[in-house]
Amino acid sequence: MRQKLVILLSCLLLLSLLAGCFKASKVPGPSAPAPEERPKVEAPQPPSVEPSRKVTLYFADKEARYLIPEEREVKVGRQPLERVVVEELLRGPASPELCPTIPKGTRLLSLEVKDGIAYVDFSREFKLNHPGGSAAEIMTLYSVVDSLAHLGTVKRVQFLLEGQKKDSILGHLDTSLPLEPDWNLVKKEGGTR
């Protein structure tokens, strides 16, 4: 009896070993990658938050008599805020009641602020595409000056054309020296400022 029991246990042991071998050599299918082969899942990165600021831009009214403030939320990124402001002026006003002040096709070549003076260098289209007239010239120049001065970092603006200082870039006003803001040109509700 003891001998039968030993044979029976030996058979069971042999069967369990064989069953394990057959299980391991089943029809090949997709297998899970080894731990070192598993693709690394990166945690989702939060979207980069680009800093934004509220700025005041000055555009002309329909009669080119006054500058009208227009507030705008702008993305600053790595650019100086002064450059962002002039780039926004180049885009023109959002309100259909206001008129653009910088001629179409004008490019901002450079902008640098030193000791409170912003050196703003425009492409030749600034002059070539300007409609002319002293009223339009005042609106163009002072929309830039007042918009930059409103930031508080700029006291005066020196205009350059293709890197050159000109006695009168647009033909009437003296631009050989930096211009100070003229807040009397800004229309407030019910009148001028």
WOZI-V290148 format. One record per residue. RES is the residue in one small letter. SS is DSSP state (alpha for helix, beta for strand, coil for the rest). PSI is psi in degrees with one decimal (999 if undefined). NEAR is the number of other ideal C-beta (glycine too) atoms within 12 Angstrom. Layout:
# WOZI-V290148
res=RES ss=SS psi=PSI near=NEAR
res=RES ss=SS psi=PSI near=NEAR
This chain:
# WOZI-V290148
res=m ss=coil psi=-42.2 near=7
res=r ss=alpha psi=-38.3 near=8
res=q ss=alpha psi=-38.0 near=9
res=k ss=alpha psi=-38.5 near=10
res=l ss=alpha psi=-42.5 near=11
res=v ss=alpha psi=-41.4 near=12
res=i ss=alpha psi=-42.2 near=13
res=l ss=alpha psi=-44.1 near=14
res=l ss=alpha psi=-37.8 near=14
res=s ss=alpha psi=-40.7 near=14
res=c ss=alpha psi=-43.5 near=14
res=l ss=alpha psi=-42.0 near=14
res=l ss=alpha psi=-44.1 near=14
res=l ss=alpha psi=-42.0 near=14
res=l ss=alpha psi=-42.0 near=14
res=s ss=alpha psi=-36.7 near=14
res=l ss=alpha psi=-43.8 near=14
res=l ss=alpha psi=-39.7 near=14
res=a ss=alpha psi=-39.7 near=14
res=g ss=alpha psi=-37.5 near=13
res=c ss=alpha psi=-42.1 near=12
res=f ss=alpha psi=-36.9 near=12
res=k ss=alpha psi=-41.9 near=11
res=a ss=alpha psi=-29.3 near=12
res=s ss=coil psi=28.1 near=10
res=k ss=coil psi=175.9 near=11
res=v ss=coil psi=129.4 near=9
res=p ss=coil psi=139.4 near=7
res=g ss=coil psi=-175.2 near=6
res=p ss=coil psi=130.8 near=6
res=s ss=coil psi=152.8 near=11
res=a ss=coil psi=137.0 near=9
res=p ss=coil psi=150.5 near=10
res=a ss=coil psi=154.3 near=8
res=p ss=coil psi=-37.7 near=8
res=e ss=coil psi=-16.4 near=7
res=e ss=coil psi=-13.7 near=9
res=r ss=coil psi=135.6 near=10
res=p ss=coil psi=140.2 near=10
res=k ss=coil psi=128.0 near=9
res=v ss=coil psi=117.2 near=6
res=e ss=coil psi=142.3 near=6
res=a ss=coil psi=139.4 near=6
res=p ss=coil psi=135.8 near=6
res=q ss=coil psi=139.5 near=7
res=p ss=coil psi=146.4 near=6
res=p ss=coil psi=142.3 near=6
res=s ss=coil psi=132.1 near=9
res=v ss=coil psi=110.9 near=10
res=e ss=coil psi=128.9 near=14
res=p ss=coil psi=141.4 near=15
res=s ss=beta psi=157.1 near=14
res=r ss=beta psi=153.1 near=22
res=k ss=beta psi=128.7 near=20
res=v ss=beta psi=160.1 near=31
res=t ss=beta psi=122.9 near=29
res=l ss=beta psi=149.7 near=39
res=y ss=beta psi=122.2 near=44
res=f ss=beta psi=164.9 near=39
res=a ss=beta psi=149.4 near=39
res=d ss=coil psi=175.5 near=25
res=k ss=coil psi=-28.4 near=18
res=e ss=coil psi=-0.6 near=15
res=a ss=coil psi=39.5 near=27
res=r ss=coil psi=-32.6 near=19
res=y ss=coil psi=156.9 near=32
res=l ss=beta psi=134.5 near=41
res=i ss=beta psi=128.5 near=33
res=p ss=beta psi=141.7 near=28
res=e ss=beta psi=117.6 near=35
res=e ss=beta psi=144.3 near=20
res=r ss=beta psi=140.2 near=27
res=e ss=beta psi=122.7 near=17
res=v ss=beta psi=148.6 near=30
res=k ss=beta psi=128.3 near=19
res=v ss=coil psi=-46.7 near=22
res=g ss=coil psi=-138.6 near=16
res=r ss=coil psi=-2.8 near=11
res=q ss=coil psi=151.5 near=20
res=p ss=coil psi=144.3 near=24
res=l ss=alpha psi=-35.4 near=30
res=e ss=alpha psi=-40.5 near=36
res=r ss=alpha psi=-40.6 near=32
res=v ss=alpha psi=-41.6 near=31
res=v ss=alpha psi=-46.2 near=42
res=v ss=alpha psi=-37.4 near=41
res=e ss=alpha psi=-37.7 near=31
res=e ss=alpha psi=-37.7 near=37
res=l ss=alpha psi=-38.6 near=45
res=l ss=alpha psi=-32.0 near=33
res=r ss=alpha psi=-25.9 near=21
res=g ss=coil psi=174.7 near=23
res=p ss=coil psi=154.3 near=29
res=a ss=coil psi=-33.4 near=18
res=s ss=coil psi=133.0 near=18
res=p ss=coil psi=-11.8 near=11
res=e ss=coil psi=-12.7 near=15
res=l ss=coil psi=158.3 near=27
res=c ss=beta psi=142.4 near=28
res=p ss=coil psi=150.9 near=31
res=t ss=coil psi=-21.8 near=42
res=i ss=coil psi=129.8 near=42
res=p ss=coil psi=145.2 near=31
res=k ss=coil psi=145.1 near=17
res=g ss=coil psi=-10.1 near=17
res=t ss=coil psi=138.0 near=33
res=r ss=coil psi=144.3 near=23
res=l ss=beta psi=112.8 near=34
res=l ss=beta psi=-39.7 near=24
res=s ss=beta psi=160.5 near=22
res=l ss=beta psi=124.3 near=34
res=e ss=beta psi=138.5 near=24
res=v ss=beta psi=123.6 near=27
res=k ss=beta psi=126.1 near=16
res=d ss=coil psi=40.8 near=13
res=g ss=coil psi=0.0 near=21
res=i ss=beta psi=125.7 near=25
res=a ss=beta psi=122.7 near=38
res=y ss=beta psi=106.5 near=32
res=v ss=beta psi=116.2 near=44
res=d ss=beta psi=114.4 near=28
res=f ss=beta psi=157.3 near=39
res=s ss=coil psi=167.7 near=25
res=r ss=coil psi=-21.3 near=21
res=e ss=alpha psi=-22.4 near=20
res=f ss=alpha psi=-40.2 near=35
res=k ss=alpha psi=-47.3 near=28
res=l ss=alpha psi=-37.7 near=19
res=n ss=coil psi=5.3 near=21
res=h ss=coil psi=137.7 near=32
res=p ss=coil psi=-18.3 near=22
res=g ss=coil psi=172.3 near=16
res=g ss=coil psi=145.1 near=16
res=s ss=alpha psi=-34.8 near=18
res=a ss=alpha psi=-46.3 near=26
res=a ss=alpha psi=-36.1 near=27
res=e ss=alpha psi=-43.1 near=31
res=i ss=alpha psi=-45.1 near=30
res=m ss=alpha psi=-42.6 near=42
res=t ss=alpha psi=-54.4 near=45
res=l ss=alpha psi=-44.0 near=45
res=y ss=alpha psi=-15.7 near=38
res=s ss=alpha psi=-37.4 near=46
res=v ss=alpha psi=-49.9 near=51
res=v ss=alpha psi=-51.0 near=39
res=d ss=alpha psi=-36.3 near=41
res=s ss=alpha psi=-42.1 near=47
res=l ss=alpha psi=-40.8 near=45
res=a ss=alpha psi=-28.8 near=34
res=h ss=coil psi=-23.6 near=34
res=l ss=coil psi=-27.1 near=33
res=g ss=coil psi=-13.1 near=16
res=t ss=coil psi=-14.1 near=24
res=v ss=coil psi=129.4 near=34
res=k ss=coil psi=-34.8 near=21
res=r ss=beta psi=161.4 near=27
res=v ss=beta psi=127.0 near=43
res=q ss=beta psi=117.3 near=36
res=f ss=beta psi=139.0 near=42
res=l ss=beta psi=149.2 near=29
res=l ss=beta psi=114.0 near=32
res=e ss=coil psi=39.1 near=21
res=g ss=coil psi=-1.5 near=17
res=q ss=beta psi=139.0 near=20
res=k ss=coil psi=134.4 near=19
res=k ss=coil psi=147.0 near=24
res=d ss=coil psi=-42.2 near=15
res=s ss=coil psi=95.9 near=20
res=i ss=coil psi=-44.3 near=35
res=l ss=coil psi=4.3 near=35
res=g ss=coil psi=-19.1 near=21
res=h ss=coil psi=-54.8 near=19
res=l ss=coil psi=145.7 near=27
res=d ss=coil psi=116.7 near=18
res=t ss=coil psi=17.8 near=33
res=s ss=coil psi=-22.4 near=16
res=l ss=coil psi=158.2 near=16
res=p ss=coil psi=141.5 near=28
res=l ss=beta psi=138.9 near=34
res=e ss=beta psi=156.7 near=22
res=p ss=coil psi=151.7 near=30
res=d ss=coil psi=95.4 near=24
res=w ss=alpha psi=-12.9 near=20
res=n ss=alpha psi=-18.4 near=17
res=l ss=alpha psi=-14.0 near=33
res=v ss=beta psi=123.7 near=31
res=k ss=beta psi=127.0 near=27
res=k ss=beta psi=163.2 near=14
res=e ss=coil psi=125.8 near=10
res=g ss=coil psi=5.9 near=6
res=g ss=beta psi=-159.6 near=10
res=t ss=beta psi=170.3 near=16
res=r ss=coil psi=999 near=19
